[in-house]
Amino acid sequence: MREYMLVMLVAVAVTLLGASVCRRFAYRFHAVALVRDRDVHTKPIPYFGGIAMLAGVVAAFVTAINLPWLGSFPLVGHDTLAVFAGSALICGVGTVDDLIELNALAKISGQVLAAGIVVAAGVKFYWIPLADRVITLDNAASILLAVFFILLCVNAINLMDGLDGLAAGVVGIGASAFFVYAYLLSYEQDLVRATTASLISVTTIGVCGGFLPHNIHRARMFMGDSGSMLLGFLLACSSISLTGQIDPSLVSPGGGVLISAYLPLVLPFAVMALPFADLILAYVRRTLAGRLWFQADKQHLHHRMLALGHSHRVAVLLLWLWSGVVAYGIVLIGITGAWWAYVAVAGGVALAAFLTWGPLRHRRTAPEGRR
């Protein structure tokens, strides 16, 4: 655990310091977010937050593979190198998009190529847990499922990045829940605790924590597509890698109360609940309107929170709360299986719902912008 904490602190420090440097370069190369009709900020804000995050990822990974415990597991080093290569590529695609705004086909192509790098290195789904059995996937199915899941996560986080601090906070919360699950799983089942899933998750927590001081309302810089796609890619890889490094025969619901049969399948979607919901709603909404799924609008979840009358900060905090309730709620239920866990989660949902729609909410006549 101490090595994981060191890796996280390295990611925080490098991202925090690197963001200041990247902001200056963003101004120099005119990589700024101009004000568009669907945006909520009112003045140009520099991009390149994703480059600072990538620097944090690199520093964290280099630190990890040189530590005496994490660095002693060849599989972790092998998978980490593959994830870094894919991260660098997808961040590069996002950086180009921040500079010249690529079309949807070019962005998807870059995402598929980045997914192909990690899949070719063996970071892919190997099995699907069910209540009474484990389904082992063949090579074609494992590749297709992994690539699809990566694309889903990358684009979900990309759509979620619409308010100051929203994407970084939601991803940081989700990654922390996944780290708790992955670490406790290995501990309670007496498995190897040095896993790529835990390493990627704790690195993601670090880069989100290091970037938030620059991105919290009122933001001094944006992560841009380079950052949002990078975060989605890291979350996807951490989820996928867990299935490749844990023997499903050792993860048995009959062996203890730590894990239910479906938790490895459900948790990634719980961690990404808000981004996935936003992505699905956007697809349905735009399809019914006769538009293509990638054509932007101003009806995402964060836009709706502002329309309800919440201020910018309150809207972000409420979406963080919803993310934490869902992600940690699923982990708590899966870990304990106790009746009080269900009561606690129900209480969290009720609290989040009350704060979102309750009578104490201060209504505004117009949504508050980033600036």
C-alpha positions in Angstrom: 0.0 0.0 0.0 2.8 2.4 0.8 4.3 2.1 -2.7 0.8 2.8 -4.2 0.5 5.9 -2.1 4.0 7.1 -3.2 3.0 6.5 -6.9 -0.1 8.6 -6.3 1.8 11.5 -4.7 4.3 11.5 -7.6 1.4 11.7 -10.1 -0.2 14.6 -8.1 3.0 16.6 -7.8 4.1 16.2 -11.5 0.6 17.0 -12.8 0.2 20.0 -10.5 3.6 21.5 -11.5 3.4 20.5 -15.1 0.0 22.1 -15.6 1.5 25.6 -15.0 4.1 25.0 -17.7 1.6 23.5 -20.1 -0.7 26.5 -19.6 2.0 28.8 -20.9 2.7 26.7 -23.9 -1.1 26.6 -24.6 -1.1 30.4 -24.9 2.0 30.3 -27.0 0.5 27.9 -29.5 -3.0 29.4 -29.3 -4.5 26.2 -27.9 -7.4 27.9 -26.2 -11.0 27.0 -25.8 -13.0 29.7 -27.6 -16.5 30.5 -26.5 -19.1 28.5 -28.4 -22.9 28.5 -28.1 -22.9 25.2 -26.2 -20.2 26.2 -23.8 -20.7 27.7 -20.3 -17.4 29.7 -20.1 -17.5 33.2 -21.3 -13.8 33.9 -22.1 -11.0 31.9 -23.8 -9.3 29.4 -21.5 -6.1 27.5 -22.4 -6.0 23.8 -23.1 -3.1 21.3 -22.7 -4.2 20.0 -19.3 -4.0 16.6 -20.8 -0.3 16.9 -21.5 0.3 17.7 -17.8 -1.8 14.7 -16.9 0.3 12.5 -19.3 3.5 13.8 -17.6 2.0 12.7 -14.3 1.2 9.3 -15.7 4.7 8.9 -17.0 6.3 9.9 -13.7 4.0 7.6 -11.8 4.7 4.6 -14.0 8.4 5.2 -14.0 8.4 5.4 -10.3 6.3 2.2 -9.9 8.5 0.0 -12.1 11.6 1.2 -10.2 10.2 0.4 -6.7 11.4 -2.8 -5.0 7.9 -4.3 -4.7 5.9 -3.1 -7.7 8.9 -3.3 -10.0 9.5 -7.0 -9.1 6.4 -8.2 -11.1 7.2 -8.5 -14.8 3.5 -8.6 -15.8 2.8 -5.2 -14.2 5.8 -3.7 -16.0 4.8 -5.2 -19.3 1.2 -4.0 -19.1 2.2 -0.6 -17.8 4.4 -0.1 -20.8 1.6 -1.0 -23.1 -0.8 1.3 -21.3 1.7 4.2 -21.4 2.1 3.7 -25.2 -1.7 3.8 -25.7 -2.0 6.8 -23.3 0.7 8.8 -25.2 -1.1 8.1 -28.5 -4.6 9.0 -27.4 -3.3 12.1 -25.6 -1.5 13.1 -28.8 -4.7 12.7 -30.8 -6.5 14.8 -28.3 -3.8 17.5 -28.4 -4.0 17.8 -32.2 -7.8 18.1 -31.8 -7.3 20.9 -29.2 -5.1 22.7 -31.8 -7.0 22.2 -35.1 -10.3 20.4 -34.1 -10.2 17.0 -35.9 -13.3 15.5 -37.4 -15.1 12.6 -35.6 -13.7 9.9 -37.9 -10.1 11.0 -37.3 -10.6 11.0 -33.5 -12.3 7.6 -33.5 -9.4 6.2 -35.7 -6.9 7.4 -33.1 -8.9 5.9 -30.3 -9.1 2.6 -32.0 -5.4 2.6 -32.7 -4.6 3.4 -29.0 -7.0 0.6 -28.0 -5.3 -1.8 -30.4 -1.9 -1.1 -28.8 -3.0 -2.3 -25.3 -5.1 -5.1 -26.7 -2.2 -6.4 -28.8 -0.1 -6.4 -25.6 -2.6 -8.7 -23.8 -4.6 -6.1 -21.9 -8.1 -7.4 -22.8 -11.0 -9.2 -21.3 -10.4 -12.9 -20.7 -13.6 -14.0 -18.9 -17.0 -12.9 -17.9 -18.2 -13.9 -14.4 -21.8 -15.2 -14.0 -23.6 -16.5 -10.9 -23.1 -20.2 -11.6 -20.1 -20.2 -14.0 -17.3 -18.2 -15.6 -17.5 -17.7 -19.4 -14.0 -17.8 -21.0 -13.8 -15.5 -24.1 -12.1 -16.6 -27.3 -9.5 -14.3 -28.8 -11.7 -12.5 -31.2 -14.4 -11.8 -28.7 -11.9 -10.6 -26.1 -10.4 -8.2 -28.5 -13.7 -6.8 -29.8 -15.1 -6.4 -26.3 -12.0 -4.6 -25.0 -11.8 -2.2 -28.0 -15.5 -1.4 -27.7 -15.2 -0.8 -23.9 -12.2 1.5 -24.3 -14.1 3.5 -27.0 -17.1 3.7 -24.8 -15.2 5.0 -21.8 -13.1 7.4 -23.8 -16.1 9.1 -25.4 -18.2 9.0 -22.2 -15.6 11.0 -20.3 -15.1 13.3 -23.3 -18.8 14.2 -23.3 -18.8 14.6 -19.5 -16.1 17.3 -19.6 -18.4 20.3 -19.7 -18.0 22.1 -16.3 -14.9 23.2 -14.4 -13.6 20.3 -12.4 -16.4 17.9 -13.4 -14.6 15.3 -15.4 -11.5 15.2 -13.2 -13.6 14.9 -10.1 -15.9 12.2 -11.4 -13.0 10.2 -12.8 -11.0 10.6 -9.6 -13.9 9.4 -7.5 -14.5 6.5 -9.8 -10.9 5.5 -9.9 -10.6 5.6 -6.1 -13.6 3.3 -5.8 -12.1 0.9 -8.3 -8.7 1.0 -6.4 -10.4 0.1 -3.1 -12.2 -2.8 -4.8 -9.1 -4.1 -6.6 -6.9 -3.9 -3.5 -9.4 -5.4 -1.1 -10.2 -8.2 -3.6 -6.5 -9.2 -3.7 -6.2 -8.9 0.0 -9.3 -10.8 1.1 -8.8 -13.5 -1.6 -5.1 -13.8 -0.7 -4.1 -12.9 -4.3 -1.1 -10.9 -5.6 -1.7 -7.3 -4.5 0.6 -5.8 -7.2 -1.7 -5.5 -10.2 -1.8 -3.3 -13.2 -5.4 -2.4 -12.3 -4.5 -1.0 -8.9 -1.5 0.8 -10.3 -3.5 2.5 -13.1 -6.3 3.4 -10.7 -4.0 5.0 -8.2 -2.2 6.9 -10.9 -5.5 8.1 -12.3 -6.4 9.4 -8.8 -3.1 11.2 -8.7 -3.4 13.0 -12.0 -7.0 14.0 -11.3 -5.9 15.4 -7.9 -3.0 17.3 -9.4 -5.1 18.8 -12.1 -8.1 19.9 -10.1 -6.5 23.0 -8.5 -6.0 24.4 -12.0 -9.5 23.3 -13.2 -11.8 23.9 -10.3 -14.3 26.8 -10.8 -13.2 29.3 -11.9 -10.8 27.3 -14.1 -7.4 28.6 -15.2 -7.0 25.9 -17.8 -9.0 23.0 -19.4 -7.9 19.4 -19.9 -9.2 19.5 -23.4 -9.8 16.3 -25.5 -6.2 15.3 -24.7 -7.1 15.0 -21.0 -10.7 13.7 -21.2 -9.8 11.0 -23.6 -6.7 10.1 -21.6 -8.8 9.7 -18.4 -11.3 7.6 -20.1 -8.6 5.4 -21.6 -6.9 4.9 -18.1 -10.2 4.0 -16.5 -11.0 1.5 -19.2 -7.5 -0.1 -19.0 -7.7 -0.5 -15.3 -11.0 -2.3 -15.5 -9.9 -4.5 -18.3 -6.5 -5.4 -16.8 -8.1 -6.7 -13.6 -9.7 -9.7 -15.5 -6.3 -10.6 -17.0 -4.4 -10.7 -13.7 -6.9 -12.5 -11.4 -7.7 -16.1 -11.7 -11.5 -16.4 -11.9 -11.4 -19.8 -10.2 -10.0 -18.1 -7.1 -12.7 -15.4 -7.0 -15.6 -17.4 -5.7 -18.7 -16.1 -4.0 -18.8 -19.2 -1.9 -15.4 -18.5 -0.5 -16.4 -15.4 1.5 -18.5 -12.3 1.5 -16.0 -10.0 -0.2 -17.4 -10.3 -3.7 -20.6 -11.2 -5.4 -20.5 -13.1 -8.7 -21.5 -10.1 -10.8 -19.4 -7.4 -9.1 -16.4 -7.6 -11.5 -18.9 -7.1 -14.4 -21.0 -4.4 -12.7 -18.3 -2.3 -11.0 -16.8 -0.7 -14.1 -20.2 0.5 -15.2 -20.9 1.8 -11.6 -17.6 3.7 -11.6 -18.6 5.2 -15.0 -22.3 5.5 -14.2 -22.7 9.2 -14.8 -20.5 9.4 -18.0 -22.3 6.3 -19.4 -25.7 7.7 -18.6 -24.8 11.0 -20.3 -23.4 9.1 -23.4 -26.5 7.0 -23.7 -28.9 9.8 -23.3 -27.0 11.9 -25.8 -27.1 9.1 -28.4 -30.8 8.6 -27.9 -31.6 12.3 -27.8 -29.7 13.1 -31.0 -30.9 10.0 -32.8 -34.5 10.9 -32.1 -33.8 14.4 -33.3 -32.5 13.0 -36.6 -28.9 14.1 -35.9 -25.6 12.1 -35.8 -24.5 10.9 -32.3 -21.4 13.0 -32.3 -23.1 16.3 -33.2 -22.8 18.5 -30.0 -25.7 20.0 -28.2 -26.4 21.7 -24.9 -28.5 19.1 -23.1 -25.9 17.1 -21.2 -26.4 16.3 -17.5 -24.3 19.2 -16.4 -26.4 21.6 -18.6 -29.5 20.2 -17.0 -28.2 20.8 -13.6 -27.5 24.4 -14.4 -31.0 24.7 -15.9 -32.5 23.5 -12.7 -31.0 26.6 -11.1 -27.9 25.3 -9.4 -24.7 27.4 -9.5 -21.7 26.1 -11.4 -20.0 25.0 -8.2 -23.0 23.3 -6.7 -23.8 21.5 -10.0 -20.3 20.0 -10.0 -20.5 19.0 -6.4 -23.8 17.3 -6.8 -22.6 15.3 -9.8 -19.5 14.4 -7.7 -21.9 13.2 -5.0 -24.0 11.1 -7.4 -20.8 9.5 -8.8 -19.5 8.7 -5.3 -22.8 7.3 -4.1 -23.1 4.9 -7.1 -19.5 3.8 -7.3 -18.8 3.4 -3.5 -22.3 2.1 -3.0 -21.7 -0.9 -5.3 -18.3 -1.5 -3.7 -19.8 -1.4 -0.2 -22.6 -3.8 -1.1 -20.2 -6.2 -2.9 -17.7 -6.1 0.0 -20.1 -6.6 2.8 -23.3 -8.0 1.4 -24.9 -6.8 4.6 -28.4 -5.3 5.0 -27.0 -2.1 6.4 -25.0 -1.5 3.2 -28.2 -1.4 1.2 -29.7 1.0 3.7 -26.6 3.2 3.6 -26.7 3.3 -0.2 -30.4 4.1 -0.2 -29.7 6.9 2.2 -27.0 8.3 0.0 -29.3 8.2 -3.0 -32.1 9.9 -1.1 -29.6 12.6 0.1 -28.3 13.2 -3.4 -31.9 13.4 -4.8 -33.0 15.8 -2.1 -30.0 18.1 -2.7 -30.6 18.0 -6.5 -34.4 18.5 -6.5 -35.3 19.5 -2.9 -37.1 22.6 -1.8 -33.9 24.0 -0.2 -32.2 24.4 -3.6 -31.7 28.0 -4.6 -33.2 28.5 -8.0 -31.6 30.9 -10.5 -33.2 32.5 -13.5 -30.1 31.9 -15.6 -27.2 29.4 -15.4 -23.9 30.6 -14.1 -21.0 30.4 -16.6 -17.4 29.5 -16.1 -16.4 33.1 -16.3 
